[in-house]
Amino acid sequence: MLAQERSTSVISENIANSTTTGYKRSNAAFHELVANGRFSTHDQGSVTATNINRIRQQGAIQNSSSNTDIAVAGNGMFAVRSSTDPTAETLFTRNGSFSPDKDGFLRNTAGFILYGWPIENGVAAIGPTTDSLQPIDSDELQNTSLPTTFMDMTLNLDADQTPINPHTIGTGQQLPVSNQASHFTRSIEVYDANGAAHNITLEFRATTGPMAHFSSASNLASSTGMEYSDLMVDVNGATPSIADGDTLDIDGNIITFRAANPDPLLNEVSTFQELITMINSFTGGGGEPLYTARRDERGELTVQANDPSVTIDLTASSATVLAAGGLGIIQDPDGADYTFEPDAALDTDGVANPNQTMFPEIANTSNPNPYHWWEMRVMTADPAAPSSGNLVEISKGLINFNGDGSINATADAEGRMIIDLGDIDFDSSETGEETAIQFDISSFTQASGNYQVLDSNQNGTPLGSFTGVEITPAGIVQAVFSNGQRVDVHQIALAQFANPDGLERVDGTAFRVSADSGEAEMFAVGDGGTGLLTVSGLEASNVDIAEEFSSLIVNQRAYSLNSRVITTVDEMTENLAQLKR
């Protein structure tokens, strides 16, 4: 009867906790007690009842309206303590009804504080034992900002833009052409490490490019306005000093001027158009064109080497061809002669492109498209006086576009074409606001038509205040701020046991380690067989009311029958006593 009474108590506790979050039912297991008499031919025994926990049995997961309510679908258990005292005992529970208390710690409805691993620099300090756990404080960050570390832009540059030829500016110069008005300017707002907003300004200037090139000093159209004048026929035209038999020698490729009937097989020309065609026909050992010659938008002759590393030498040409009255070639500003070196090397930093190594590597450097070079300049407000409106240069380099309008650059392993702007000092009066930014220009294009910015993005946020806490399905506790930023602050730890049913029950739907359960092993969510996490969900009690009532009826019948046995034995004893009388 005592065993049945104990079993009924267990059933009573199960029924009472049928709606308790995370409650794990137990059963009374009966086993025989044997008392052997010395002269007995029958083992006169009885029975006892022992509680068996059903912790492994999963309770149904029910939806919740709180984003800090969590439930485990699996064997993992939350590690909790009654306080933040590091000496407090670590207990384990499936009651995931957590919410921040007045100090920001996540407590469940039984008053236990949730423990986990702190996250620093995006990495959780995961450890296998409970010694590595810390109380999860949701509002340890009261204010935060996210500095801009990455930005990108979808931009089209106008392929019809007249390029700046630095040789024709004033008395002639080389790249860069930053002292000329930019062809297109656009700004993007970014945030420094202190959450302050700043503008980064992009300037674009179409140029003749870094290749060695030479140009005429004046319009070579005829006096009658013909686009392609007769160089030799019209002595009153643009080139009266050129005589029959004069030569233009480009690196040993000799062009002879004839008054009439030129033979193209002998590299002879008599008109401007024939001159351009002849220069463009020169090829190297592999059959690739050596030069690109054109009459530019000002009517001036411009000839570029197609290989950015090649030097053009005109010194063997007739003086009448090079000087005024002839082609009027502007001398190389670098040395005031007719030997023209490249303005910049594309794989190193120089005067023309001081930050070229911070730009994505040019993919085609042997014969890039000569018509589509741009000087790109990155600017920001003067850090010595940010409010003055003065801009200073952060970076400057050259970019090039292929004939199909795509950018001629090498992508990294992630498919990005990065300008590494390095640490930018936005305000020299502040400390700690310096910000390193990478700029992805892989979506830059060049096509005829308008300049157009289709999209621009950056990953920074302004300073924001703490507004709440959220938990992700991966068990990451995030502090949420008014600027939309989410900061990972802790990783929830889940405990795994060799025999979870062997845990010892304590008040508050919690359990402690016992000799039968084995020691707790701590894992991140999903690892070690701990199971998955459901956010905005709670695990209901695993009590089955119908089953409990069925067991209760069985216990009541057994108790009644056992009492009947006692009554019968009492009657038998009374009858035996009467026989003696």
C-alpha positions, 0 to 999 in steps of 0.5 A: 500500500505504501508503494502504491501511495508513492506512485500516486504521489508521482502521478499527482505531481505530474498532473499538477505540472501538466502546464509547467514550461519545460517540466519533465515527468517521472514514473514510479517503478516497482520492484520486489522486496524479498524476506526469506524465513529461516524455516519458510518454504515460501519467500514472503516479500513485498514491493517498493516504488522508485522514481524514474525521470523521463527527461529524455522525452521531448515535450511539444514546442508551442509558439510564443510571442516573445523573441527571448523565449527559446526551446530545444528540440533535442537532448540539450539543456540550458545552463543556469544559476540562481545568481551571477555569483561565480560560486553559485551551483550550475543547474540545468533546465528546459524552461526557456521562458527567458526575459531581461531582468532590471539588470539586463540578465536573462532570467526564466520564470523560475528565477534562474539566470541563463549562462553562455559564452561571451563573444568578442570580435565575432568569436565566442569563447567556447569551452567544454565545461561549465567553468567557461560560462558567464551570465548573459547580460543583454544590455552590456552595450548601451550605445554602439555604432558600426564603422564603414569598412566596405562600400560599393557602387554601381556606376556608369561613366560616359564613353563619349567624354572627351579625354584630357590630354595633359600634353596639350594643357598650357605648356604641356604636362604629364599625368595626373590631371587633378588640376583640371575640372572633373568630368563627374563627381559623386559622394557617398556617406560613410561612418567613422569608428565613433559613429560620426557621418562623413562624405567620401567624394569620388572624382573622375577625369577621362584621360589619354591614359598612361601610355607613351603618346605624342600630340600635335600642337594645333588643329591639322584640318585644312584652312578650308575646314576639311576634316582630313586636310591634304598634307602635301597638296595644299601648301597653304594648309596646316602643314606647309613646311613638310616637303616631298620626301620628309619622314616621320620615324616612329621607333624605326617605323618610317613614314615618307610624305609624298606630294602625289601618288604615294605608295602605301607598300612603301609606307608613303602618305600624302594626306592626314587620313593616310597618315593615321591609317599608316600609323595604325597599320604598324604591328609587332612581332605577334601581329598586334597593333603597336600604336593607336592614332586618331584625330582628336576632338580638337582636330589634333593628332594624337598617337599612343603606344598600345603597350603601357610599358613602351617608349616612343622615339621620334628623334630620327624624324625630319625636323620639318615634320616635327616642328611648327609648320609640320605636324607641330609635335609637342615635346615630351614635358618630361625631358623637352625632347621627342622621346616619349616615356610612359606617364605611369607604370601600372603595377607601382605607385608614381607621381601620376598614380600615387596609390595605384597599388591600392587599386585593383590590379589591371587585368590586361596590361599588354594592350589595354583599350587606349580610348577608355582611361580614367583618373579616379580620385578619392577625396574627403574633408580636410581632417584638420578642419572638417567643417571648412569645406576643403577636400583632401586627397585620400587616394588616386589611381588609374582605371581602364575599361574594356571595349565591351564597357566592363572594367579592366581589373582583376577580381579577388577570390570573392569576385570583388575589385577592391580599392583599399583606402586604408585607415582614413583620418576623418577628424584629427582632433578626435582619437580612435575614429580612424576607419579602414575602408575597402571600396568595391568597383567591380560594378563600374561600367563605361558606355555611351550616354549619361553618367549614372549612379544606379546604386551605392551601399556601405555597411556602417551605421551611426551611433545608436542606443540600446533598444532590446535583445534578440536570440537567433536560431543559432543561439546567438544573443544579440543586442539591438540598437536604434540605428538598426545594428545588431551586435552579437554579445553571447553564445548560448551553451547547451549541456549534454549528459551521458544519462540525462534521466539520471539528473537529480531534480531541484526546485524550479523545473531544474536539475543538478548533476548526479553520479548517475547522470555523468558530468555536463559537456557544454556545446554550441547549439546544434553541436554534440547532438544537443539539438536545434533551437526554436526562437519564440517557442517554449517546450511544454510539459511532457506529461500525458494527462490521459496516461496519468489518469489511466495510471491513477485508476490502476494505482487506486485499484491496487491500493484498494485490493491491497487494503482488502488483503489486510482486512482478509488477513485480519479476519483469518487471524481472528478466526485462528484466535477463536480456535484456541478458545 
